[in-house]
């Protein structure tokens, strides 16, 4: 089939907006710019960079992303009021290709929140879309909770938005309520019955509450939608959003029944996936489609035999298609830089010389403690290195714990704070508790420990442990991850990483920066 513009599906990535709204997934300014750059290089059509009115930090991030973007449309989100829209425009106007995205909840449940009648809401939609279009020639309008909105009112609001100048009409399944047959029928009917439907792009935005986000998005495309809103790794509120990697690869692998195409360079998927997992603190589940650890792994003897004879017997896509390689290089303490660079490149990491030198030192230290360094060890090492590289105000220099069958346990800790070393001894109910108390003695602080999670990266008594920590302070949430063959050391590093991130956010939260009354946790 000839690939025409009619077959082209735009990829709208909202990892930095809807994805970041996941509790605990907040990213730093620098991390947002990095992820936006990777998405731009990968060929994402539209990047929703944030919600500019939400905070000064969000505004600055959207503005900076708009200035650095080379190819993608840069979009900001705004509620249906002039103040939000003006703030959004101020942030995105620097982009080569800016877009304003404004929304309002149209279902009976959501209309009750601003306490608007249907007539009042219709008037507001007209006025706000008109105002946005007067500022920007690329305006997207969303009917939040569209899949639970009465048909007549949904059609009416879309008619109004198009006549007011909207160029993209988004139909969000905000709470993951719909099913594929409904998703396709709704888009198909809107295109058939809405005035001016042939002059706009219809978009689909699905949540995964019933596990059907990918299916619903692809069904909407079958119904005529030509923009899919999605996130890397399916990151998002509650059960997450449509996963970018799933819809893109579904269209590529099953082009016979889904004859559409995107502009995404799929070989960059794995690298972006791992970077998003690192900066968000949300690990990818092992059996996650496309990017999970086991997506291209085979343990069954029957599967292994089939793979050795013909990879297509048990793999419907090539690892190379998503940025992986089947090459297996055994890594150990005798491996050199060239071997490490090659292995990391096969795993999706393309490092500059200075980055490689830093990772090589860490790799050698790990290899001295392990007989063999596995792929997962290297991924954990990269994740740990990336975190430490940008968060170094507090550093763990030395840790020794004394354990016994009787409490309390003790921890001797030396930590560098702003360039100066400090040493303390603390006791606690177990070695980890003692270690965390020692950190607090050196650097007094009040935070809530919301999550402490440990899992082994590989098997064996010399396995690395990856520790995840989530801290909360005055509504700010930060996560930290660290890997080490010593679980207590990994715990200390993960805690300090999360604490460093909180300090960065505390310093960047200027008084009065947050806008009162803004609630963006329930945006479609």
Secondary structure as the mmCIF struct_conf table of DSSP 4:
data_model
#
loop_
_struct_conf.conf_type_id
_struct_conf.id
_struct_conf.beg_label_comp_id
_struct_conf.beg_label_asym_id
_struct_conf.beg_label_seq_id
_struct_conf.end_label_comp_id
_struct_conf.end_label_asym_id
_struct_conf.end_label_seq_id
HELX_RH_3T_P HELX_RH_3T_P1 UNK A 5 UNK A 7
STRN STRN1 UNK A 8 UNK A 8
STRN STRN2 UNK A 10 UNK A 13
HELX_RH_PI_P HELX_RH_PI_P1 UNK A 15 UNK A 19
TURN_TY1_P TURN_TY1_P1 UNK A 20 UNK A 21
BEND BEND1 UNK A 22 UNK A 22
TURN_TY1_P TURN_TY1_P2 UNK A 23 UNK A 24
HELX_RH_AL_P HELX_RH_AL_P1 UNK A 29 UNK A 42
TURN_TY1_P TURN_TY1_P3 UNK A 43 UNK A 43
BEND BEND2 UNK A 45 UNK A 45
STRN STRN3 UNK A 46 UNK A 50
HELX_RH_3T_P HELX_RH_3T_P2 UNK A 52 UNK A 54
HELX_RH_AL_P HELX_RH_AL_P2 UNK A 56 UNK A 68
BEND BEND3 UNK A 70 UNK A 72
STRN STRN4 UNK A 73 UNK A 79
BEND BEND4 UNK A 80 UNK A 81
HELX_RH_AL_P HELX_RH_AL_P3 UNK A 82 UNK A 92
TURN_TY1_P TURN_TY1_P4 UNK A 93 UNK A 94
BEND BEND5 UNK A 95 UNK A 95
TURN_TY1_P TURN_TY1_P5 UNK A 96 UNK A 97
STRN STRN5 UNK A 98 UNK A 105
BEND BEND6 UNK A 107 UNK A 107
HELX_RH_AL_P HELX_RH_AL_P4 UNK A 108 UNK A 114
TURN_TY1_P TURN_TY1_P6 UNK A 115 UNK A 115
HELX_RH_AL_P HELX_RH_AL_P5 UNK A 118 UNK A 135
BEND BEND7 UNK A 137 UNK A 137
STRN STRN6 UNK A 139 UNK A 144
TURN_TY1_P TURN_TY1_P7 UNK A 145 UNK A 145
HELX_RH_3T_P HELX_RH_3T_P3 UNK A 146 UNK A 148
BEND BEND8 UNK A 149 UNK A 149
HELX_RH_AL_P HELX_RH_AL_P6 UNK A 151 UNK A 164
TURN_TY1_P TURN_TY1_P8 UNK A 165 UNK A 165
BEND BEND9 UNK A 167 UNK A 167
STRN STRN7 UNK A 168 UNK A 173
TURN_TY1_P TURN_TY1_P9 UNK A 174 UNK A 175
BEND BEND10 UNK A 176 UNK A 176
HELX_RH_AL_P HELX_RH_AL_P7 UNK A 180 UNK A 193
BEND BEND11 UNK A 194 UNK A 194
TURN_TY1_P TURN_TY1_P10 UNK A 195 UNK A 196
HELX_RH_3T_P HELX_RH_3T_P4 UNK A 197 UNK A 199
BEND BEND12 UNK A 200 UNK A 200
STRN STRN8 UNK A 201 UNK A 206
STRN STRN9 UNK A 207 UNK A 207
TURN_TY1_P TURN_TY1_P11 UNK A 209 UNK A 210
BEND BEND13 UNK A 211 UNK A 211
HELX_RH_AL_P HELX_RH_AL_P8 UNK A 213 UNK A 222
TURN_TY1_P TURN_TY1_P12 UNK A 223 UNK A 224
STRN STRN10 UNK A 227 UNK A 230
STRN STRN11 UNK A 231 UNK A 231
HELX_RH_3T_P HELX_RH_3T_P5 UNK A 232 UNK A 234
BEND BEND14 UNK A 237 UNK A 237
TURN_TY1_P TURN_TY1_P13 UNK A 238 UNK A 239
STRN STRN12 UNK A 241 UNK A 241
STRN STRN13 UNK A 243 UNK A 243
HELX_RH_AL_P HELX_RH_AL_P9 UNK A 244 UNK A 253
TURN_TY1_P TURN_TY1_P14 UNK A 254 UNK A 257
BEND BEND15 UNK A 258 UNK A 258
STRN STRN14 UNK A 261 UNK A 261
HELX_RH_3T_P HELX_RH_3T_P6 UNK A 266 UNK A 268
HELX_RH_AL_P HELX_RH_AL_P10 UNK A 269 UNK A 280
HELX_LH_PP_P HELX_LH_PP_P1 UNK A 283 UNK A 285
TURN_TY1_P TURN_TY1_P15 UNK A 286 UNK A 287
TURN_TY1_P TURN_TY1_P16 UNK A 289 UNK A 291
BEND BEND16 UNK A 292 UNK A 292
TURN_TY1_P TURN_TY1_P17 UNK A 293 UNK A 296
BEND BEND17 UNK A 300 UNK A 300
HELX_RH_AL_P HELX_RH_AL_P11 UNK A 301 UNK A 309
HELX_RH_3T_P HELX_RH_3T_P7 UNK A 311 UNK A 313
TURN_TY1_P TURN_TY1_P18 UNK A 314 UNK A 314
BEND BEND18 UNK A 316 UNK A 317
HELX_RH_3T_P HELX_RH_3T_P8 UNK A 319 UNK A 322
TURN_TY1_P TURN_TY1_P19 UNK A 323 UNK A 323
STRN STRN15 UNK A 331 UNK A 331
TURN_TY1_P TURN_TY1_P20 UNK A 333 UNK A 334
HELX_RH_AL_P HELX_RH_AL_P12 UNK A 337 UNK A 346
TURN_TY1_P TURN_TY1_P21 UNK A 347 UNK A 348
HELX_RH_AL_P HELX_RH_AL_P13 UNK A 353 UNK A 367
TURN_TY1_P TURN_TY1_P22 UNK A 368 UNK A 369
BEND BEND19 UNK A 371 UNK A 371
STRN STRN16 UNK A 373 UNK A 373
HELX_RH_AL_P HELX_RH_AL_P14 UNK A 375 UNK A 390
BEND BEND20 UNK A 393 UNK A 393
STRN STRN17 UNK A 394 UNK A 402
BEND BEND21 UNK A 405 UNK A 407
HELX_LH_PP_P HELX_LH_PP_P2 UNK A 408 UNK A 408
STRN STRN18 UNK A 409 UNK A 417
TURN_TY1_P TURN_TY1_P23 UNK A 418 UNK A 419
STRN STRN19 UNK A 420 UNK A 428
BEND BEND22 UNK A 429 UNK A 430
HELX_RH_AL_P HELX_RH_AL_P15 UNK A 431 UNK A 442
BEND BEND23 UNK A 443 UNK A 443
STRN STRN20 UNK A 448 UNK A 456
BEND BEND24 UNK A 457 UNK A 460
TURN_TY1_P TURN_TY1_P24 UNK A 461 UNK A 462
STRN STRN21 UNK A 465 UNK A 473
TURN_TY1_P TURN_TY1_P25 UNK A 474 UNK A 475
STRN STRN22 UNK A 476 UNK A 484
BEND BEND25 UNK A 485 UNK A 486
HELX_RH_AL_P HELX_RH_AL_P16 UNK A 487 UNK A 508
TURN_TY1_P TURN_TY1_P26 UNK A 511 UNK A 512
BEND BEND26 UNK A 514 UNK A 514
HELX_LH_PP_P HELX_LH_PP_P3 UNK A 515 UNK A 515
TURN_TY1_P TURN_TY1_P27 UNK A 516 UNK A 517
TURN_TY1_P TURN_TY1_P28 UNK A 521 UNK A 522
#
